[in-house]
Structures are given as structure tokens and as C-alpha cells.
Amino acid sequence: MRLSDNFLLELKSRNDIESVISSYVTLKRSGRILKGLCPFHGEKTPSFTVYPDTQSYYCFGCGSGGDVVTFIKNIENLDYLDAVKFLADRVGMDVPEENSYDNS
């Protein structure tokens, strides 16, 4: 199923990456970025970085990175569409049905 760019933009804007990730990882502000211990591998020194300006994250320890959908996909062990549905449920959005788009 192909989701519209407008739907994905709205989904991501309603699911602020700082808010989503902070429910899984304790984040500490360091200037314009946030840092914490990576949830994807064991570490003692924070290498997991969240960039609120670009709504993305990256771990300098294991190389995991991406946007809010990628984070939920990885942390919850979901496929892409299930991660989208998870985030849509989180903010009360309906995921468009496969044939509900307008072809006119």
C-alpha cells in the first residue's frame, strides 16, 4: 500500500521525535540536540543523538538512525506499515485505506 506524502508529513509532524523517543529513552539536552543511551545496543556512555530540528536520530555506536517511523519500526520490531499504524493510533489519526485516495 502506498501512503500519500501528505499523510506521512502530517503523521510525522504530529509525532514529535523528541516526545516519541523520550518514552523509550532518557534524553538529556545538549544545546540543540538530545543525547541518551542507545536502546538498540548496550552502552555506558551516551552515543544516541536526537536532532529535533530535522526530526531524526542517529547512534554513533551502532549506526542506527532515521526518522520517527524508523525508530518505532526498530524499537517495537514492526514492519513499516505497522509502525505507521502504531504512530497514527498514538495521535488519533486514521490510516487511509488502500483504495480511499482520489484519482481525479
MODELLER restraints for C-alpha pairs under 7 A, 6 or more apart:
rsr = mdl.restraints
at = mdl.atoms
rsr.add(forms.Gaussian(group=physical.xy_distance, feature=features.Distance(at['CA:1:A'], at['CA:98:A']), mean=5.87, stdev=0.5))
rsr.add(forms.Gaussian(group=physical.xy_distance, feature=features.Distance(at['CA:11:A'], at['CA:88:A']), mean=6.49, stdev=0.5))
rsr.add(forms.Gaussian(group=physical.xy_distance, feature=features.Distance(at['CA:12:A'], at['CA:68:A']), mean=6.82, stdev=0.5))
rsr.add(forms.Gaussian(group=physical.xy_distance, feature=features.Distance(at['CA:14:A'], at['CA:91:A']), mean=6.78, stdev=0.5))
rsr.add(forms.Gaussian(group=physical.xy_distance, feature=features.Distance(at['CA:15:A'], at['CA:87:A']), mean=6.94, stdev=0.5))
rsr.add(forms.Gaussian(group=physical.xy_distance, feature=features.Distance(at['CA:17:A'], at['CA:52:A']), mean=6.72, stdev=0.5))
rsr.add(forms.Gaussian(group=physical.xy_distance, feature=features.Distance(at['CA:17:A'], at['CA:55:A']), mean=5.57, stdev=0.5))
rsr.add(forms.Gaussian(group=physical.xy_distance, feature=features.Distance(at['CA:17:A'], at['CA:56:A']), mean=6.90, stdev=0.5))
rsr.add(forms.Gaussian(group=physical.xy_distance, feature=features.Distance(at['CA:17:A'], at['CA:68:A']), mean=5.46, stdev=0.5))
rsr.add(forms.Gaussian(group=physical.xy_distance, feature=features.Distance(at['CA:18:A'], at['CA:52:A']), mean=6.40, stdev=0.5))
rsr.add(forms.Gaussian(group=physical.xy_distance, feature=features.Distance(at['CA:25:A'], at['CA:36:A']), mean=6.50, stdev=0.5))
rsr.add(forms.Gaussian(group=physical.xy_distance, feature=features.Distance(at['CA:25:A'], at['CA:37:A']), mean=6.97, stdev=0.5))
rsr.add(forms.Gaussian(group=physical.xy_distance, feature=features.Distance(at['CA:25:A'], at['CA:39:A']), mean=6.84, stdev=0.5))
rsr.add(forms.Gaussian(group=physical.xy_distance, feature=features.Distance(at['CA:26:A'], at['CA:36:A']), mean=5.86, stdev=0.5))
rsr.add(forms.Gaussian(group=physical.xy_distance, feature=features.Distance(at['CA:27:A'], at['CA:34:A']), mean=5.77, stdev=0.5))
rsr.add(forms.Gaussian(group=physical.xy_distance, feature=features.Distance(at['CA:27:A'], at['CA:35:A']), mean=5.28, stdev=0.5))
rsr.add(forms.Gaussian(group=physical.xy_distance, feature=features.Distance(at['CA:27:A'], at['CA:36:A']), mean=4.78, stdev=0.5))
rsr.add(forms.Gaussian(group=physical.xy_distance, feature=features.Distance(at['CA:28:A'], at['CA:34:A']), mean=5.32, stdev=0.5))
rsr.add(forms.Gaussian(group=physical.xy_distance, feature=features.Distance(at['CA:28:A'], at['CA:35:A']), mean=5.32, stdev=0.5))
rsr.add(forms.Gaussian(group=physical.xy_distance, feature=features.Distance(at['CA:28:A'], at['CA:36:A']), mean=6.41, stdev=0.5))
rsr.add(forms.Gaussian(group=physical.xy_distance, feature=features.Distance(at['CA:29:A'], at['CA:35:A']), mean=6.45, stdev=0.5))
rsr.add(forms.Gaussian(group=physical.xy_distance, feature=features.Distance(at['CA:33:A'], at['CA:49:A']), mean=6.81, stdev=0.5))
rsr.add(forms.Gaussian(group=physical.xy_distance, feature=features.Distance(at['CA:33:A'], at['CA:50:A']), mean=5.84, stdev=0.5))
rsr.add(forms.Gaussian(group=physical.xy_distance, feature=features.Distance(at['CA:33:A'], at['CA:51:A']), mean=5.13, stdev=0.5))
rsr.add(forms.Gaussian(group=physical.xy_distance, feature=features.Distance(at['CA:33:A'], at['CA:52:A']), mean=6.65, stdev=0.5))
rsr.add(forms.Gaussian(group=physical.xy_distance, feature=features.Distance(at['CA:34:A'], at['CA:49:A']), mean=5.64, stdev=0.5))
rsr.add(forms.Gaussian(group=physical.xy_distance, feature=features.Distance(at['CA:34:A'], at['CA:50:A']), mean=5.01, stdev=0.5))
rsr.add(forms.Gaussian(group=physical.xy_distance, feature=features.Distance(at['CA:34:A'], at['CA:51:A']), mean=6.67, stdev=0.5))
rsr.add(forms.Gaussian(group=physical.xy_distance, feature=features.Distance(at['CA:35:A'], at['CA:46:A']), mean=6.25, stdev=0.5))
rsr.add(forms.Gaussian(group=physical.xy_distance, feature=features.Distance(at['CA:35:A'], at['CA:47:A']), mean=6.90, stdev=0.5))
rsr.add(forms.Gaussian(group=physical.xy_distance, feature=features.Distance(at['CA:35:A'], at['CA:48:A']), mean=5.59, stdev=0.5))
rsr.add(forms.Gaussian(group=physical.xy_distance, feature=features.Distance(at['CA:35:A'], at['CA:49:A']), mean=4.61, stdev=0.5))
rsr.add(forms.Gaussian(group=physical.xy_distance, feature=features.Distance(at['CA:35:A'], at['CA:50:A']), mean=6.30, stdev=0.5))
rsr.add(forms.Gaussian(group=physical.xy_distance, feature=features.Distance(at['CA:36:A'], at['CA:46:A']), mean=4.84, stdev=0.5))
rsr.add(forms.Gaussian(group=physical.xy_distance, feature=features.Distance(at['CA:36:A'], at['CA:47:A']), mean=6.66, stdev=0.5))
rsr.add(forms.Gaussian(group=physical.xy_distance, feature=features.Distance(at['CA:36:A'], at['CA:48:A']), mean=5.24, stdev=0.5))
rsr.add(forms.Gaussian(group=physical.xy_distance, feature=features.Distance(at['CA:36:A'], at['CA:49:A']), mean=6.62, stdev=0.5))
rsr.add(forms.Gaussian(group=physical.xy_distance, feature=features.Distance(at['CA:37:A'], at['CA:43:A']), mean=6.45, stdev=0.5))
rsr.add(forms.Gaussian(group=physical.xy_distance, feature=features.Distance(at['CA:37:A'], at['CA:45:A']), mean=6.72, stdev=0.5))
rsr.add(forms.Gaussian(group=physical.xy_distance, feature=features.Distance(at['CA:37:A'], at['CA:46:A']), mean=4.40, stdev=0.5))
rsr.add(forms.Gaussian(group=physical.xy_distance, feature=features.Distance(at['CA:37:A'], at['CA:47:A']), mean=6.30, stdev=0.5))
rsr.add(forms.Gaussian(group=physical.xy_distance, feature=features.Distance(at['CA:37:A'], at['CA:48:A']), mean=5.67, stdev=0.5))
rsr.add(forms.Gaussian(group=physical.xy_distance, feature=features.Distance(at['CA:38:A'], at['CA:46:A']), mean=6.82, stdev=0.5))
rsr.add(forms.Gaussian(group=physical.xy_distance, feature=features.Distance(at['CA:38:A'], at['CA:47:A']), mean=6.57, stdev=0.5))
rsr.add(forms.Gaussian(group=physical.xy_distance, feature=features.Distance(at['CA:38:A'], at['CA:48:A']), mean=4.89, stdev=0.5))
rsr.add(forms.Gaussian(group=physical.xy_distance, feature=features.Distance(at['CA:38:A'], at['CA:59:A']), mean=6.66, stdev=0.5))
rsr.add(forms.Gaussian(group=physical.xy_distance, feature=features.Distance(at['CA:47:A'], at['CA:59:A']), mean=5.49, stdev=0.5))
rsr.add(forms.Gaussian(group=physical.xy_distance, feature=features.Distance(at['CA:47:A'], at['CA:60:A']), mean=5.28, stdev=0.5))
rsr.add(forms.Gaussian(group=physical.xy_distance, feature=features.Distance(at['CA:47:A'], at['CA:61:A']), mean=5.79, stdev=0.5))
rsr.add(forms.Gaussian(group=physical.xy_distance, feature=features.Distance(at['CA:48:A'], at['CA:58:A']), mean=5.95, stdev=0.5))
rsr.add(forms.Gaussian(group=physical.xy_distance, feature=features.Distance(at['CA:48:A'], at['CA:59:A']), mean=4.18, stdev=0.5))
rsr.add(forms.Gaussian(group=physical.xy_distance, feature=features.Distance(at['CA:48:A'], at['CA:60:A']), mean=6.46, stdev=0.5))
rsr.add(forms.Gaussian(group=physical.xy_distance, feature=features.Distance(at['CA:49:A'], at['CA:57:A']), mean=5.57, stdev=0.5))
rsr.add(forms.Gaussian(group=physical.xy_distance, feature=features.Distance(at['CA:49:A'], at['CA:58:A']), mean=5.34, stdev=0.5))
rsr.add(forms.Gaussian(group=physical.xy_distance, feature=features.Distance(at['CA:49:A'], at['CA:59:A']), mean=5.98, stdev=0.5))
rsr.add(forms.Gaussian(group=physical.xy_distance, feature=features.Distance(at['CA:50:A'], at['CA:56:A']), mean=6.03, stdev=0.5))
rsr.add(forms.Gaussian(group=physical.xy_distance, feature=features.Distance(at['CA:50:A'], at['CA:57:A']), mean=4.29, stdev=0.5))
rsr.add(forms.Gaussian(group=physical.xy_distance, feature=features.Distance(at['CA:50:A'], at['CA:58:A']), mean=6.59, stdev=0.5))
rsr.add(forms.Gaussian(group=physical.xy_distance, feature=features.Distance(at['CA:51:A'], at['CA:57:A']), mean=5.80, stdev=0.5))
rsr.add(forms.Gaussian(group=physical.xy_distance, feature=features.Distance(at['CA:55:A'], at['CA:67:A']), mean=6.21, stdev=0.5))
rsr.add(forms.Gaussian(group=physical.xy_distance, feature=features.Distance(at['CA:56:A'], at['CA:66:A']), mean=5.46, stdev=0.5))
rsr.add(forms.Gaussian(group=physical.xy_distance, feature=features.Distance(at['CA:56:A'], at['CA:67:A']), mean=4.52, stdev=0.5))
rsr.add(forms.Gaussian(group=physical.xy_distance, feature=features.Distance(at['CA:56:A'], at['CA:68:A']), mean=6.77, stdev=0.5))
rsr.add(forms.Gaussian(group=physical.xy_distance, feature=features.Distance(at['CA:57:A'], at['CA:65:A']), mean=5.18, stdev=0.5))
rsr.add(forms.Gaussian(group=physical.xy_distance, feature=features.Distance(at['CA:57:A'], at['CA:66:A']), mean=5.59, stdev=0.5))
rsr.add(forms.Gaussian(group=physical.xy_distance, feature=features.Distance(at['CA:57:A'], at['CA:67:A']), mean=6.43, stdev=0.5))
rsr.add(forms.Gaussian(group=physical.xy_distance, feature=features.Distance(at['CA:58:A'], at['CA:64:A']), mean=5.72, stdev=0.5))
rsr.add(forms.Gaussian(group=physical.xy_distance, feature=features.Distance(at['CA:58:A'], at['CA:65:A']), mean=4.05, stdev=0.5))
rsr.add(forms.Gaussian(group=physical.xy_distance, feature=features.Distance(at['CA:58:A'], at['CA:66:A']), mean=6.69, stdev=0.5))
rsr.add(forms.Gaussian(group=physical.xy_distance, feature=features.Distance(at['CA:59:A'], at['CA:65:A']), mean=6.23, stdev=0.5))
rsr.add(forms.Gaussian(group=physical.xy_distance, feature=features.Distance(at['CA:69:A'], at['CA:83:A']), mean=6.02, stdev=0.5))
rsr.add(forms.Gaussian(group=physical.xy_distance, feature=features.Distance(at['CA:69:A'], at['CA:84:A']), mean=6.34, stdev=0.5))
rsr.add(forms.Gaussian(group=physical.xy_distance, feature=features.Distance(at['CA:72:A'], at['CA:83:A']), mean=5.77, stdev=0.5))
rsr.add(forms.Gaussian(group=physical.xy_distance, feature=features.Distance(at['CA:73:A'], at['CA:79:A']), mean=5.93, stdev=0.5))
rsr.add(forms.Gaussian(group=physical.xy_distance, feature=features.Distance(at['CA:73:A'], at['CA:80:A']), mean=6.10, stdev=0.5))
rsr.add(forms.Gaussian(group=physical.xy_distance, feature=features.Distance(at['CA:73:A'], at['CA:83:A']), mean=5.10, stdev=0.5))
rsr.add(forms.Gaussian(group=physical.xy_distance, feature=features.Distance(at['CA:85:A'], at['CA:95:A']), mean=6.53, stdev=0.5))
rsr.add(forms.Gaussian(group=physical.xy_distance, feature=features.Distance(at['CA:88:A'], at['CA:94:A']), mean=6.37, stdev=0.5))
rsr.add(forms.Gaussian(group=physical.xy_distance, feature=features.Distance(at['CA:88:A'], at['CA:95:A']), mean=6.69, stdev=0.5))
